[in-house]
Amino acid sequence: MKTLLRFTGAAGLALALALSGSPQTRHSPPRDDDSQLPDAKHQQEEILKENHQKDLKDAAQLIDLAEQLKQELEKNDRHVLSISSLKKTEEIEKLAKRIHSRLVR
């Protein structure tokens, strides 16, 4: 149970660290004018905006899952890991990795 609490805390910390970086250092739009859309916006800027929205959505889902996991762990007084809790930890890990992979591209 302590391992799950550490994992949940580590997932939240990893997300916080990943999201705390400077946007200028993580995402720098290209400088060549050949990649412009007809409305004069860079394709890269549009991709970055879309990825940012995905990051926000995934982060909200990660927080929701972490809260659900915390509630399950608090309710469980038998010190036994439920399948539901285990699946939540796996989904939290997947979400954190997905957010991280988009941020480091």
N, C-alpha and C positions, 0 to 999 in steps of 0.2 A: 504494500500500500504506500509506503514511503517512497518507493521507486516511482510509482505513478504520479505522486505529488511532485516529485523532483522533475519528472518528465514534463508534466503540465507546466510547471514553473519555467523549465528550460525552453519549452516551445514558446511560451509567452515572451521570455527574454530574447530568444532568437528573432521573433517577429518584431519586437520593439527595436532591437539593434538594426535589423534590416531596413525598417521603415524610417529610422532616424537619420540616415545618410543624407547628404546634400543632393538635391535634384540636379544641380549643375555637374557634379562629379559622376553621378550614376548615368545620366542620360544627356548626351551632348548631340544635338541635331547635326546632320551633315552640312557641309558648306557648299557643295556643288549645286548649281541651279538646275541641273538636268533632272533632278528628282522631284520637280514641282508638279502638283496636281493642277488641273485646269483652273481652280479657284486660287491659285498662287500660294497654297500652303504646301509645305514640304511633306512628303509622304512619311518621313521619319517622325515628324512632329505628330502626325495623326496616329501613328503606331504607338508612340509614347503615351499619348492621351488615352488610347484604348487600353494599353497595358496598365496604366494608372487606375483606370476604372475597374479592371479585373482585380488588381491588387487590393483595392478598397473592398470589393465584394468578397474576395477570399478572406481578407482579414476579419471582416464582420462575421463570416461563417466560422472562422477559426475561434474567435472569441465566444460565439454562441456554443460551439462544441465543447470548449474548455469549461464554460460555466455548467453545461449539462453534466460533464464528467465530474466536476467538483461536487455537484449536488448528489450524483449517484454514489460517489465515494463517501460523502458525509452520511447518507442514508444507510449505507451498508455497514452493519455492526458485526458481521460475521468474519471480517477480515479475509474475505474470499473475493477474488476478481471475477466479475461477471463477463460474459461474452460481449454484452453491450458496451461495457466500459473499455474492453480491449479493442473493439472495433472503433470506438471514438478516438482512442489514442492513435490508432493507425491512420484515421482520417485527418486528425490534427497534424500528424507528421507529414502526410501527403500535401496538405494545404500549405504548411510552412515551407516545404521544399519547392512547391510550385511558385509561391511568392518570391522566395529567394532566387530561383532561377530566372525569373523575369527581371528582378532588380539588378542582377550582376551581368546581364547581357550587354 
